[in-house]
Amino acid sequence: MKRVIVACGSGVATSQTVASKVQKLLNEKGVTAQVEAVDIKSLHQYINGASAYIAITKPKESYPVPVIDGIAFLTGMGMEEELDKVIEAVK
């Protein structure tokens, strides 16, 4: 199964909120993928094998997968465009 990683500072509050929302949106669209919330310090352990990374903070480095703006899922502004990027990444 394809995996999407969401990371924030602690891996608890913000990333869990975004991960739940993205998982719900993917399910509604019939897209099969597992969305996981992790803390930013653990990101390197989870990024390998992931299809996409949803970043809550601006990444300080580049990653081998598409990086998607997680703030869009919190605010709703630009969310559809970012969701389309997630869907494209897991196909």
N, C-alpha and C positions, 0 to 999 in steps of 0.2 A: 504494500500500500504506500502511496506517495505521502510524504510528510512535509508539513510546513511548520517552521519554528518561529515563535514570537518571543522576543526577549526584551526585558526591562531591567532596571537596577536590581530588584530583589527576586523577580520571577513570580511574584505573588499577586499584587493588586492589578496594576495596569496590564501586564501581559496576559493575565488570566482573563480579564475583561475582554480584551481584544481577541484572544484565542477562542473564547466561547462564542463571541459574535461572528467571527469568521467561520467557525465550524457550523454554526446555525445557517449562515448564508450559503455555504457550500452545500449543505444537506438540502436546503430548499431548492437549489438549482440542480440537484441530482449529481453533484460532483463528489466522487469518493476520494477522501484524503483525511489524514490524521493531523490535527492542529495541536501543537504542544507549546506550552508556556515554560520558559526557562529563565534563569537569571543571566544577566549579561556576562558574568564571569565564567559561566559554564558553556557559553555559546560555541566555543571551539570544539567541545566534546560532541555537540549535537548537529553542527552545520554539515559535517560530512554525511552524505546520504540523504540530505534534505533536498526538497525541490525548490523551496523558496524560504526567504528570511523576511519576516515582517518586523521592521525596526521601529521601536517607540522613540528612541533618540537617534540623532543623526550619526550614522556609522563613521568611525574614525579610520576604518580600513576597508579594503574591498574584499568581497567574498566570492566563492566560485558558483554562487546561485543568484538568481534575481533578488534584489533587495526592494521591498515594498514599504511604502509609507504607512506606518501603523496609526499615526495621528488621525488619518482620514477615517478610520473605523471608530475613533473616539468622538470626533466632531461631526461626522456625517458629510463633511465637505470633501468632495472628490472621492467618496467611498466607492461608487460604482466603477470608476476608472481603476482604482487600486484593486478592487475585487476581480475585475477582468484580468489584471496582471497575475493574480494568484491562480485563477482558473487556467490561464495559458501555461503557467509554470507547472501545474500538476497534470496536464494532459500528456 
